[in-house]
Amino acid sequence: MKGKNKERLSNELGLEAAAEFLNKAVKPVLVGGPKLRAARASEAFVELADACGYALALMPSAKGLVPEHHPHFIGTYWGAVSTAFCAEIVESADAYLFAGPIFNDYSSVGYSLLLKKEKAIIVQPDRVIIANGPAFGCVLMKDFLVALAKKIKPNTTAYDNYQRIFVPEGEPSSNAPGEPLRVNVLFQRIQKMLSSETAVISETGDSWFNCQKLKLPRGCGYEFQMQYGSIGWSVGATLGYAQAVPKKRVIACIGDSSFQVTAQDVSTMLRCGQKNIIFLINNGGYTIEVEIHDGPYNVIKNVFCEDELAEAIGTATGPEKDSLCFIEVIVHKDDTSKELLQWGSRVSAANSRQPNPQ
């Protein structure tokens, strides 16, 4: 059989098997992964979501690849540190299609995801794996998702269940005048800054989890790097994003320790006339490392209140809106998100396990 015919047959067989698997499920869900970008399949994934009516979630490093205003979007699936009520829907499903996932110790929260291989369809840029088999090669993700959308029966059961259990999140209480600033109040302020004319860059660390909770308006950009957990990544990413997309104002959230790794890129931002807003969140150390494995080497020797933050943001978005703005936010060293506490303990447990016997 010639190559083209083999490819066509593999694609058709994969489509039939995937459609049969999903159409017989009671409460299937969709989860988008970071390889949607490489496969240029984000629009195809949305087309599939429109057709099937399944609850739609994203892995953390896929945030921003699919519009969050989609009517069936339920948030970030990240195991124990998922968006509220998202993990319950994904992990209780009897079938889930993951498009372009990357499963490592970070994205799986120390390999603690409650997923079962026999319930999963894994669509990668060039192949499809259904449950414990079979696997189909020579399949292009974009084309596969578009074709699958035409074979799927609508099923809103999982999303209906999500709506039954969902309780809106409360807003953090405001700081009292002169009270030291809390991180949850900071991100409440950042949320109000977002629009279609902004983009968010999230540094490795507690900003991972706080930025995941931001609700992205239509057209708001978002960049997040998890594969290597590279601290300091976001400073160079901010420089590159602002240079490539000058119409958007980049809002970068960076920890004090991470910033020291690549701080010199700020001089290039100034030379290029960029108008980024950098929030340097100074909690006196490598907090993400503290939660994984603490020690005195995580401490950096160094009172910011909400009124001062409001004044700084007002300056950055008003008189200095066309300038690069650097806002150092000093917070308590133990002011971390509950998600970082959970994530850190699980990743620590996974990474400190004894090696497998040979």
Buried (B, 14 or more C-beta within 10 A) or exposed (E): EEEEEEBEEBBEBBBEBBBEBBBEBEBBBBBBBBBBBEBEBBEBBBBBBBBBBBBBBBBBBBBBBBBBEEEBBBBBBBBBBBBBBBBBBBBEBBBBBBBBBBBEBBBBBBBBBEBEEEBBBBBBBEBBBBBEEEEBBBBBBBBBBBBBBEBBEEBBBBBEBBEEEBEEEEEEEEBEEEEBBBBBBBBBBBBEBBEEEBBBBBBBBBBBBBBBBBEBBEBBBBBBBBEEBBBBBBBBBBBBBBEEEEEBBBBBBBBBBBBBBBEEBBEBBEEEEBBBBBBBBBBBBBBBBBBBEBEEEBBBEEEBBBEBBEEBBEBBBEEBEEBBBBBBBBBEBEBBBEBBBBBBBBBBEBEEEEEEEE
